[in-house]
Structure formats: structure tokens, C-alpha cells
Amino acid sequence: MKRKAPEWLKWLKLAGELLIIAAVVWVIVFFLQGMGLADSSRSTLWVMCKPGDYVNIRSRPSTKAESIGYLQSGDWFLSDLETDNGWIHAVDMSLEQTEGWVYVGYVVVEEPVWMGGEEATISADGRVACRRWCDGPRIEGKGGWVKPGATVQVFYRTRNWSLTNRGYIQTKYLK
């Protein structure tokens, strides 16, 4: 007569099978990441700066560090999202040098759309701040504000920020 296995042994066997499945999945993900096919630790980011301008890529997170290249508005790069004092680490760029640091004020999380200087009207209850870069400090003096109803030229636009002839303005205030 065959003895029935204890209940705890069945659960132990099930746990072992689940552990094997988890290990196989981990190996597959690790392999795909090594090939660059599955890497959730990297994000695509874009540069948004004035037309014809560029943003320096630095060897270290400092304006005093060596410039190892540049990115123009609309260029993208991959980042591991490591930040250091207002700089973001780029881990893959379309340059000979594939790693460096980009100032975060010129970085957006969605591809900027070229608007070609199209006019837009300020639509707000009060004056709107013109900023030096996305979410950066307001431009000093009278140029740092634009009144409701005024028109601006829009060069690049994302869902949150627009680069205008007056500076960076939150897109929600443009009509």
C-alpha cells in the first residue's frame, strides 16, 4: 500500500517549482537587459533649447568640467536618472562619447515639437512668468513677465513647457 505524502511536502514542492520559474524569468530579463532589449532602469529624455543653440555635455556634473560634446534641441539621450546638483547622467547618446552629464534645466521627458515660431496668445488671469529654462528661475526685470492677451512666438512645445521668444513658459498658459 502506497503512503500519501504529507501536506507540507506538497507545499514545499510547489514553492520549489515557483522558485525555479522565478529564477528562469530573472535570467531571461537579465539576458535581455544585457542586449539592451529590456531596460526599465533607463529613460529616454530630450533636450529643449533655443533654435540654433546647443547644450553642453560635461564629463562631470559641473560647468567647470570638460565639455565632451553637445546636444541640440530635439536631440534625445538615455539616462539612468542619476542626478547630481542639477545635472542628469546621460548613459547613451549619439556621440563618440556615450556617457556624460547634461544640465537638467534643458531636459524634458517628452519629445519637443518644433513649432517654427508660430504665434500664441497668453491666456491667464494675471501675468505669466518667463523662465530661463524649464521650471527654472524667472528672467530678471520686465522681460520676466508677459501679460494676458500678449502674443509670443513658440519655437518648441511639450505638454508642460514651451520655449518662446520670451523664455520658457508653461504650455497651459498658451492659446
C-alpha positions as CSV (number, residue, x, y, z in Angstrom):
1,M,0.0,0.0,0.0
2,K,1.4,3.4,-1.1
3,R,1.7,6.1,1.6
4,K,0.2,9.5,0.9
5,A,2.7,12.4,1.0
6,P,2.2,14.8,3.9
7,E,0.5,18.2,3.0
8,W,3.6,20.2,3.9
9,L,5.7,18.3,1.4
10,K,3.2,19.2,-1.4
11,W,3.6,22.9,-0.4
12,L,7.4,22.6,-0.3
13,K,7.4,21.0,-3.8
14,L,5.1,23.9,-5.1
15,A,7.4,26.5,-3.5
16,G,10.4,24.9,-5.2
17,E,8.7,25.0,-8.6
18,L,7.7,28.6,-8.2
19,L,11.3,29.4,-7.2
20,I,12.6,27.7,-10.4
21,I,10.1,29.7,-12.5
22,A,11.2,33.0,-10.8
23,A,14.9,32.2,-11.5
24,V,14.2,31.4,-15.2
25,V,12.3,34.7,-15.6
26,W,15.1,36.6,-13.8
27,V,17.7,35.0,-16.2
28,I,15.6,36.0,-19.2
29,V,15.3,39.6,-18.1
30,F,19.0,39.8,-17.2
31,F,19.8,38.5,-20.7
32,L,17.5,40.9,-22.4
33,Q,18.9,43.8,-20.4
34,G,22.4,42.8,-21.4
35,M,21.3,43.0,-25.1
36,G,19.6,46.4,-24.4
37,L,16.2,45.0,-25.2
38,A,14.6,45.4,-21.8
39,D,16.0,48.0,-19.5
40,S,13.5,49.7,-17.2
41,S,16.3,51.5,-15.4
42,R,16.9,53.8,-18.4
43,S,14.6,56.6,-19.6
44,T,14.6,58.5,-22.9
45,L,14.9,62.2,-22.4
46,W,15.1,65.1,-24.8
47,V,16.8,68.5,-25.0
48,M,14.8,71.7,-25.4
49,C,16.9,74.8,-26.0
50,K,16.7,77.8,-28.4
51,P,16.9,77.1,-32.1
52,G,20.5,77.1,-33.3
53,D,21.7,76.7,-29.7
54,Y,23.1,73.6,-28.0
55,V,23.5,72.2,-24.5
56,N,27.0,71.1,-23.4
57,I,27.6,67.5,-22.3
58,R,30.1,67.6,-19.4
59,S,32.5,64.9,-18.2
60,R,31.3,65.6,-14.6
61,P,28.3,67.4,-13.2
62,S,29.7,70.9,-13.2
63,T,30.0,73.9,-15.6
64,K,33.8,73.8,-14.9
65,A,34.1,70.2,-16.1
66,E,35.3,69.5,-19.6
67,S,32.7,69.7,-22.4
68,I,32.8,66.4,-24.2
69,G,30.1,67.2,-26.8
70,Y,26.7,68.9,-27.2
71,L,23.1,68.2,-27.9
72,Q,20.7,70.4,-29.9
73,S,17.1,71.0,-29.3
74,G,15.1,67.8,-30.1
75,D,18.1,65.5,-29.6
76,W,17.4,62.6,-27.3
77,F,19.6,60.6,-24.9
78,L,19.1,57.7,-22.5
79,S,19.6,58.4,-18.8
80,D,19.8,56.1,-15.8
81,L,18.1,59.1,-14.0
82,E,21.0,59.6,-11.6
83,T,21.2,63.3,-10.7
84,D,23.8,65.4,-9.0
85,N,23.3,69.1,-8.1
86,G,21.0,69.9,-11.0
87,W,22.7,67.6,-13.6
88,I,21.4,64.4,-15.0
89,H,23.6,61.5,-16.0
90,A,23.4,60.5,-19.7
91,V,24.4,56.9,-20.4
92,D,23.8,56.6,-24.1
93,M,24.0,59.4,-26.7
94,S,24.5,59.6,-30.4
95,L,28.1,60.7,-29.9
96,E,31.5,59.1,-29.9
97,Q,31.5,59.8,-26.1
98,T,28.4,57.9,-24.8
99,E,28.4,58.9,-21.2
100,G,28.3,62.4,-19.6
101,W,26.2,65.0,-17.7
102,V,23.5,67.3,-19.0
103,Y,22.1,70.3,-17.1
104,V,18.6,69.3,-16.1
105,G,17.0,72.7,-16.9
106,Y,17.2,71.9,-20.6
107,V,15.9,68.4,-20.3
108,V,12.2,67.4,-20.9
109,V,10.6,64.0,-20.6
110,E,8.8,64.1,-23.9
111,E,9.9,64.9,-27.4
112,P,9.6,68.6,-28.1
113,V,7.5,69.5,-31.1
114,W,9.0,72.2,-33.5
115,M,6.5,75.0,-33.8
116,G,8.6,77.2,-36.2
117,G,7.9,80.5,-34.4
118,E,4.1,80.1,-34.5
119,E,2.3,82.8,-32.6
120,A,0.4,82.0,-29.4
121,T,-1.6,84.2,-27.1
122,I,-1.1,84.3,-23.3
123,S,-4.3,83.1,-21.7
124,A,-4.2,83.6,-17.9
125,D,-5.9,85.6,-15.1
126,G,-2.7,87.5,-14.4
127,R,0.8,87.9,-15.8
128,V,2.8,84.8,-16.6
129,A,6.5,84.2,-15.7
130,C,9.1,83.8,-18.4
131,R,11.8,81.4,-17.2
132,R,15.4,80.9,-18.1
133,W,14.8,77.1,-18.5
134,C,12.1,74.6,-17.8
135,D,10.9,75.2,-14.2
136,G,13.9,77.5,-13.7
137,P,14.2,81.0,-12.3
138,R,12.2,83.8,-13.7
139,I,14.1,86.0,-16.2
140,E,15.0,89.2,-14.3
141,G,13.4,92.6,-15.0
142,K,10.4,93.4,-17.1
143,G,11.3,90.7,-19.6
144,G,10.5,88.1,-16.9
145,W,6.7,88.7,-17.2
146,V,4.2,88.6,-20.0
147,K,0.7,90.0,-19.7
148,P,-2.5,88.2,-20.5
149,G,-3.5,88.7,-24.2
150,A,0.1,89.3,-25.3
151,T,1.4,87.2,-28.2
152,V,4.6,85.2,-28.2
153,Q,6.4,83.2,-30.8
154,V,6.6,79.5,-29.9
155,F,9.6,77.5,-31.1
156,Y,9.3,74.2,-29.2
157,R,6.4,72.8,-27.3
158,T,5.8,69.9,-24.9
159,R,2.8,69.1,-22.8
160,N,4.2,71.1,-19.8
161,W,6.6,73.7,-21.2
162,S,7.0,75.8,-24.3
163,L,10.1,77.6,-25.5
164,T,9.1,81.1,-26.7
165,N,10.9,84.2,-27.9
166,R,10.4,85.5,-24.3
167,G,11.8,82.4,-22.5
168,Y,10.3,79.2,-21.2
169,I,6.5,79.4,-20.4
170,Q,4.2,76.8,-19.1
171,T,2.2,75.5,-22.0
172,K,-1.1,75.7,-20.2
173,Y,-1.0,79.5,-20.5
174,L,-0.7,79.5,-24.3
175,K,-3.6,79.5,-26.6
